[in-house]
Amino acid sequence: MPIPTGPGPVVLWPPRPRAVGRGRGPDIFSLIIFSVYLHHVAAYLPTAVVTNEHFTQLNGLASDWITERTGIEERRKAGPGENANTMAVAATQALLAKLPGFDPADIDLIVAGTYTPHDTIFTAAHAVQRALGIHDIPAVSISSACSSLLNAVEIVEGYFAIGKARRALVVVTEHNTAYNNEADTIAGHLWGDGAAALLISKDRLGAGDLHIAEVITGGAAPVGKADEAVTLKPVEKGIAMPFGRDVFQQACTYMTRVTQTLLDRHHLVANDLTYLIPHQANLRISVNVTRQLGLDPARAVNNIQRLGNTGCAGAAIGLAEVWDTLQAGANVIITVFGGGYSYGAMLLKK
């Protein structure tokens, strides 16, 4: 039952466990209940399009073979002078263009996610802060591979919970083609570039806001080939994926499991979802997860066919693509899985 705590947040006891698999005791933040809202989201995509025919000419991979195995038909590539930082800034500018009444000076936290940084010191978060000209606020960059979006949202929740921020900008950006080895016939054709920006608030800013009902994240690094299935090492060439089958199996398992956990906690069934937005790693993974959940395939949002694997930006780009179709009563789950076998899911309600 609720325990009154005066003017502060309401604390519920007993708390809901946050672990998806084996039981894990709740941390202090899982006891604090407060509302967090997603006010808007926008994406940036480079203009250059790379079709499968490029890889046919480069290394003999048939276009139909690539599409059959991955779902990918084309992907975007950052142009000269573009990188993870510039795309993060461009996504932020696209977001603010949709919010003419919002003052960027009200942003008091920036969290950026990427595993393909342009600069490991002057990070994407710093680049966005500089572009906005906002002084004296935290600017944090993280990487949990393709799961970084949800971990970034959790960081925002933490800042909100301890009263250190009220308006946060989350930016996810990937410059995969800066790191990718196109000659690699296993993974060289998978990757695309892009970015997205989300404005998150501790209180509702408008009628169109989505309530961030819950975020669950976890890591399965002890499982399978998590330590070597997907790697990007500075001393080696390209993003390597030597154990694609293990990635496929674990992604299908964990994305389905964490999504079902979120549904169960909120007394929903799969077809209560307006959309399921899975991490855009492979169309076959999305189809498998959708099938396991018993969800109408038409409710799964997929952009990998047009954009390739855009890493931690892919699901946020997908949300931006369907944002204007969301009506009152909508339920959306974003579910992710990344290298190192990080995973998570987030429920958004309108």
N, C-alpha and C positions, 0 to 999 in steps of 0.2 A: 504494500500500500504506500501511497505518497507520504513522505515525511516533510512537514513544513520546514523551510529554512529561511524564513523571513523574506526580504526583498530579492534575494538571489535566486539561482536556478532551483528547480524542483528535483529532488533526489528520489529515485525509485528503489525500493528494496523488496525482495531480493533482485539484484541486477540480472540482466540477460547475459549469459556467457557469450563471448565474442569469437571463440574458436570455432572453426568449421569441422575439424576432424576430432582429434583427441581433446578432452576437456582441458581448459586453461582458465585459471582464475582471472576475474576482471581486473583491469587496472583502474586507477582513480577516475580517468576520464569517461570510462564506460558507465559510471554511476551518475554522471552529470547529464541531465536531459535539457536540451535547449534547441531552439529552431535555427536552422541554417538554410539560406535560400540561394538558388542559382538564378541570377537576374537575367543574364543573357549569355550567348555564346556566338562566336564568329570564327571563321576559318580563313586561312590564306593558302593558296596553291600556286606554285610556279606555273608559268605559261607553257613551258616546253613539255611536249608529250613524247614519250618513248614507247613505241609499240613493240609487240613481240617479234616483229620482223627484224628489228635491230639485232636481237639475239640469234635469230636464224642466220643472218649474214655474218655475225661475229663468231659464233661457235657451233652453228649447225643445228641448234635446237629448234624443232618445228613449233610454229605458233600454236597449233592445235594441241600439241603435247604439253606445252606450258599451261594452256587454259584448262585442259583436262585435269592436270595434277594440282593446280593452284587456284583456278578461277580467274587469274589475271590475264587481261587483254592488253592493257597499257598502264603506264605509270607516269607521274610527273617528275621532272628533274629541275633542280635549282639552276638558275642561269649564272653567268659570270657576275661576280660581286655579291651573289646571294649566299647565305649560310644560315646556320641555326639561329644566330642572333638576329640577323636582318629579317628572317621569316617570323620570329617571335614578335619583333616590333611591328611588322606588317599585319599580323593577326590581331595584335592589340589595337592598331589603328582601325582595322575593319570592325572590331567590336565597338569602339567608341563612336564610330560613324553611325552605328545603329542606336546610339544613346545620346541624342542631341541635348537632352536636359541634364545629363550627368556631368558633374565636375570631377575630372581625373584627380584633382588635389585631394578628394575625399578618400582615395585609395591609401590604406595604411599598411599594406602587406603585399608583397609580390613573391609568388612561388613558381618557379619554372622547372619543367621536367624535360630531360633529354638524355640519350646515351650517345649522341653524335655531336658533341659540343664543338663549336668553332674555336673556343678559347676556354681552357679549364680554369683560368683565373678570372678574367673579365667575362663572366658567364652570361647566359641568356637573361637571367633575372636582372643583372646589372645593366645590360644593354637596354632592357625595357624601362628600367627606372631612369636611366639617363635620357632616353627618348621622351619620357613623360615629364622630366624635370622636377620630380618629386624628391625632396630632400628628407633625410632623417627617418626613413622607414626601413624595416627589414626587407632584404632582397635575398632570397634563398633559392639555390638550384639543387636539384636532387636527381638521382637515377636509381630506379628499381626496374630497369629495362622497360619492357612494354607496359608494365603496370604502373608507371610513374604518375599517370593522371590521378588514379585513386589515392595513392600515397600523398600526392600534393594536396588533394582535398582534405585528407586526414590532418595534415599539418595545419591547414587553415582552421579546421575544427579545433585543434589544440590551442592555437593563438586566440581564437574566439572564446574558448572555455576559460582561459586564464585572464581574460580581459585585456589582452595586448593588441587587439585589432578588432575592427568592425566591418571593414570593406576590403576584400582581398581580390587580387587579380591572379588567376592561375593561367599559366601559359605552357603549352606542350608543343615541342618543336623537334623535328627530326630532319637532318641532312644526310640521309642514308647514302646518297650517291657520292658523297665526299669520302666515304669509307669503303664502299662496296668494291669488290673485285668482279667486274662484269665477265671476265673469262672463266669464272668459277661456274661450272655447269650444274652444280648442285644448288647453289643459293644465289648466284650472281644476277638472276633475272627477277628476284622477288621484290626488290626494294624501290620505294618511291619517297619523295620529299613532300613536306607540308607542315603546317602549324595550325594551332587553334588557341583561342583565348576565352576565358570564362570569368565573369564578374560574379563573385560570391559575397553575400551580405549576411550579417547577423540578424538583420530584421528585413521584413518585406519591403521592397522598393517599388513594386508595381503589381498590378493584377495578374500579369502574365508570368510572374516568378514561378519557378519550380521549387517545391520543398524538398530538400535533401533529407529523405526520411531516415536512411541509414547507409553507412559504408562499412563493408567488411573487407579486410585484407589479410593476407597470410603469405607464408613462404614454404615451399616444399623442397628446399635445397638438398636435403638428405635423400631425395627420391631419385631413382633411375639415373639418367645421365645429366643431371642438372648442372654439374660442374664443367661439362664439355660439350653439351648439345648445341649451344649457341654461344659463340665467343667473338670478341672484338678486341684484339690485343695490339697495342701500338707497334710492337716489334714484328708483327706478322701482317700478312697482306689480307685485308678485307674482312667482312663479316662472315664468319664461317659457321656452317650448320651441318656437321658431319653425321648427326644422329636425328634426322628429321622424323623418323618413325616414332622415336621416344617422345619428341616434342609433341607430335600429333596426339599420341595416346594420353599423355599427361594433361595437355591442354583440354582435350575433350572431357576428361575425368574431372579436373578441378573447376573448369568454367561451369560445367553442369551442376556440380555439387554445391558450389558457393551460390549460384543463382537459385537453386532449389531451397537452400537454407534461408536466403533472403525472402523468398516467396512464403515459406512456412512461417517465418517470424512475423510476417505482416498479414497472415491469413489470406493470402492470395493464391490463385492457381495460375498456371501459365497463360491461359487465354484471357486472364484479367489484364495482361500487359497490352498496352498500346503498341509498344515497340520493345524488342530486345536488341541492344546494340553490342555485339560481341567485338572483341579485339580483332582487327583485320589482318590476321596472319595468313590464313588460307581459307578459301571458300568452303572447302570440305570440312574444316573444323566447325565453321558456323552452321553448316547443314547438319552435322552430327549432333552438336549441342542442341540445336532446335528440335531435332527428332527425339532425342532423349528426354527433353522437357515436355514433349507433347504439344509444342507450340505451333500454331498456324504459321507456315513458312513465310507467308506474306507479311508477317509482323517483325521479321528479322531485317535489320538495316545492314546492308552490305555495300561498301564502296571499293572493295579490293579489286573488283573487275576493272575499274577506271583509274585507280590510284596506286595499286600495288600495296605492299606492306609499309605503312607510314608510321610504324612503331607506336610510341605512346600517344601520338597525335590522332591515330586513326579513328578511335571511338568518339573522340570529341568532335572531329570533323563530321562524323556520321550524325551526331546530335545536332550540329549546326545545320546539316542538310534537311532535317525533319522538323526543326524548331517551329517553323511557322504553321505546321499542320497540327500542333498539339492543342487540344481543347480541354476545357474544364473536366476534371475527373480522370485525366490521362495518367497512366502508370508506365514508367520507363525504367528498365534495368540496363545498366552498362556493366558488362562482365569482361574481365581481362585476364591475360596470362602472359608472362614474360620470361625472358632468359633468366637463368638462375632459379627458374620455376617459382617466381612470385605470382600471386594471383589475387583476384578480388572482384567484388561486385558492389554496385551502388544503386539504390532505389530512389527515383525521382518521382514526385507526385504533384499534380496540378489541381 
